Amino acid sequence: MTTSANTITISVTGMTCEGCANTVRTALVQTPGVASADIDVASGRVQVHPDGTVATDDLEFSIDDAVTASGYTVAS
């Protein structure tokens, strides 16, 4: 997981299609503190854009939980 001022970038394993990406995107945007998420299925990269209402450390845990709950895995 990589964090910058406006983006948290993660790698997600198991996504193979746009349907998978939509599942992960929906889980992420329903997570408090997440404004939006951009997903590249081919690379497994997900860029999460925080809305600034949740501390970054807490948000990282919530992102991991949301991805896991949607049936995918955040790669280390």
URQUIRA-V158847 format. One line per field, one symbol per residue. psi: psi as a letter, one per 40 degrees, with the letter a starting at -180 (. if undefined). burial: I if it has 16 or more other ideal C-beta (glycine too) atoms within 10 Angstrom, else O. A space follows every 50 residues. Layout:
psi=???
burial=???
This chain:
psi=hhhadeihhihhieheidddddddddddeehhehdihhhhddeehhhhhi eeehiddddddddddddddeeihhi.
burial=OOOOOOOIOIOIOOIOOOOIIOIIIOIIOOIOIIOOIOIOIOOIIIIIOI OOOIOOOOIIOIIOOIIOOIOIOIOO
